């Protein structure tokens, strides 16, 4: 769904440029040219990603429009041709996201990355670590202004416990001097488990120690700010860190996820810790769509692709706690723990679910089934795959739409 942006700008030329840039970037601009017009819009809806506001308007020469939007909890980006220090401080004191000097039409292009950042921030959770409640409240206010979810810890040990419990934390912002565990020690400990592309970290400190920046960066911090910092620098460094984090995550997905189904690919599977390091028996199954070539030949490859996507979603639903990867074509591999009875029951339930489904895809009614080969043993991954592949071959040759367990006869779908 396209995000709406409220624009309040009295210059027709600037309004037109803003509209074009916003539409080109995928946003829906709602255009007004005065406080009076903006009030009418806000009376009907306040559902905006943010507002882009001209500081001086015909019916409000001193930033009154900012207060109006903030009063209904809309995030604000200010456009202003007034570049004096007093105006700058006055604007930033109003808890706006940013102000942009209106010195040329090109300034509008600099707003677009900020808007995209605000959209992406809704997916991020930030842990603020500081023994000062006042400092935590200030950081929380800055971060929540940017649509970031914020949680707090008052020392490094508490932060580690929270990170281990909450697996969706993207960024840690930590002070240096704290009881129990300082910020540098915290980041060192984090880097034993999480890469900077998985969990970003920014260090803070009011200390005058010259080497502190280097200490934080060598410990694995993505950035460092000295207290007290100004809001603009904080947001610049925050955005830079989150942009890099999002880019690394995107590249990681591109390298390790199957483009079509969004399942993990072979590379991810064979490099996963569950594959490379194991102790004791484990379950593995190879799964293959029956007569997949016939589906492609009859309905077309675009329908075959949709069947693969449907299968990947069902695998995610039935085996969210397993390692599932698309090995290629219509073949998927599942690696599970040492619970063969549970694994077998869930595989049978998956087969029954698939066999009972009737898909309507682009006007076509499509049904499909799968065959599976399953093994359970304490063996290296290549041996397990080879043996599961043999079981899969038996399932295919004995009629399809069934599961073959090693050393057992084929079990057809119920």
Secondary structure, 3 states (H helix, E strand, C coil): CCCEEEEECCCHHHHHHHHHHHHHCCCEEEEECCHHHHHHHHHHCCCCCEEEEECCECCECCCHHHHHHHHCCCCEEEEECCCCHHHHHHHHCCCCCEEEECCCHHHHHHHHHHHHHHHHHCCCEEEEECCCHHHHHHHHHHHHCCCCEEEEECCHHHHHHHHHHCCCEEEEEEECCCCCCCHHHHHHHHHCCCCCCCCEEEEEECCCCCCHHHHHHHHCCCEEEECCCCHHHHHHHHHHHHHHHHHHHHHHHHHHECCCCCCECHHHHHHCHHHHCCCCCEEEEEEEECCHHHHHHHHCHHHHHHHHHHHHHHHHHHCCCCEEEEEECCEEEEEECCCHHHHHHHHHHHHHHHHCCCEEECCEEECCCEEEEEEEECCCHHHHHHHHHHHHHHHHHCCCCEEEECCCCCEECC
